[in-house]
Amino acid sequence: MVNLFVHNNQDLTAVEKLFSHYYPRLCDFAMKYLEDGALAEDVVQDVFVTICERKDPLPEPEFAARSYLYVAVRNACFNKLRHLKVVNRHIDSSRQQESEAEAPEILESIISSEVMASMMEAIDSLPEGCALVIRKGYLEGLSNTEIAQQLDISIHTVKSQKQRAISLLRDRLDPNIAGMVLAIIIDASC
C-alpha cells in the first residue's frame, strides 16, 4: 500500500509523482464533465489535496491507484456540478424575485411617465390663460393668491380659469387617464 498522507518528504515525493504523471490526464477527464478548464483544474487539485490529507493509503498497484484517481475526480466533478446547479438555481430564484419585486415599480414608473406626458400635452392645448394658471398652480405649486399677484389678476379670475381648464381637460383627455390627471391637478392647485 502507498501511504500518501504527507508526513515526510518520502510521502510528498509519492504524491508529487502521481500529480505530475496524472494531473494533465485527470484535468482532461474532468474537463469532459465540467466543460470549464479552470474549474477542471480546481477539481483535480482538490482531489490531490484530499489525498495528501488522507490517513488511509492508496492501493499499491499503479492501476488501482489510477482507477482510484479517476473515480475520485469523477465524483468530485459530480459534486461540483451538483453544487453549481444549486448555486444557479439560487441565483435564478433571486433574480426572479428581484424582477418580480421590480416589475410593479417599473410598471408604476411607465404609467406615471405616460400620465404626465398626457397631462402636459393636454395643458399645452388649453387656451393661454387657462394653461398659465394651471402651470403656475400645478407645476410651480403656487396658491391662488400668489398666482393672482404674479399675473396681476383677481383671485376670482384665477379660480374661473382653473375651473375652465379642468372642464376642457375632461373633454380632451383619454377617459382612461382623465381621472388621474384631474385628481393630480385639482389636488396640486387647491
MOKAKA-V39629 format. One record per residue. N is the residue number from 1. SS is DSSP state (A for helix, B for strand, O for the rest). PSI is psi as a letter, one per 40 degrees, with the letter a starting at -180 (999 if undefined). Layout:
n-><N,N>
ss-><SS,SS>
psi-><PSI,PSI>
This chain:
n-><1,2,3,4,5,6,7,8,9,10,11,12,13,14,15,16,17,18,19,20,21,22,23,24,25,26,27,28,29,30,31,32,33,34,35,36,37,38,39,40,41,42,43,44,45,46,47,48,49,50,51,52,53,54,55,56,57,58,59,60,61,62,63,64,65,66,67,68,69,70,71,72,73,74,75,76,77,78,79,80,81,82,83,84,85,86,87,88,89,90,91,92,93,94,95,96,97,98,99,100,101,102,103,104,105,106,107,108,109,110,111,112,113,114,115,116,117,118,119,120,121,122,123,124,125,126,127,128,129,130,131,132,133,134,135,136,137,138,139,140,141,142,143,144,145,146,147,148,149,150,151,152,153,154,155,156,157,158,159,160,161,162,163,164,165,166,167,168,169,170,171,172,173,174,175,176,177,178,179,180,181,182,183,184,185,186,187,188,189,190>
ss-><O,B,O,O,O,O,O,O,A,A,A,A,A,A,A,A,A,A,A,A,A,A,A,A,A,A,A,A,A,A,A,A,A,A,O,O,A,A,A,A,A,A,A,A,A,A,A,A,A,A,A,A,A,O,O,O,O,B,O,O,O,A,A,A,A,A,A,A,A,A,A,A,A,A,A,A,A,A,A,A,A,A,A,A,A,A,A,A,A,A,A,A,A,A,A,A,A,A,A,A,A,A,A,A,A,A,A,A,A,A,A,A,A,A,A,A,A,A,A,A,A,A,A,A,O,O,O,A,A,A,A,A,A,A,A,A,A,A,O,O,O,O,O,A,A,A,A,A,A,A,A,O,O,O,A,A,A,A,A,A,A,A,A,A,A,A,A,A,A,A,A,A,O,O,A,A,A,A,A,A,A,A,A,A,A,A,A,A,A,O>
psi-><i,h,h,e,h,g,d,a,d,d,d,d,d,d,d,d,d,d,d,d,d,e,d,d,d,d,d,d,d,d,d,d,d,d,f,h,d,d,d,d,d,d,d,d,d,d,d,d,d,d,d,d,e,i,d,h,i,i,i,d,i,d,d,d,d,d,d,d,d,d,d,d,d,d,d,d,d,d,d,d,d,d,d,d,d,d,d,d,d,d,d,d,d,d,d,d,d,d,d,d,d,d,d,d,d,d,d,d,d,d,d,d,d,d,d,d,d,d,d,d,d,d,d,d,e,i,i,d,d,d,d,d,d,d,d,d,d,d,d,e,f,i,i,d,d,d,d,d,d,d,e,f,i,i,d,d,d,d,d,d,d,d,d,d,d,d,d,d,d,d,d,d,i,h,d,d,e,d,d,d,d,d,d,d,d,d,d,d,e,999>
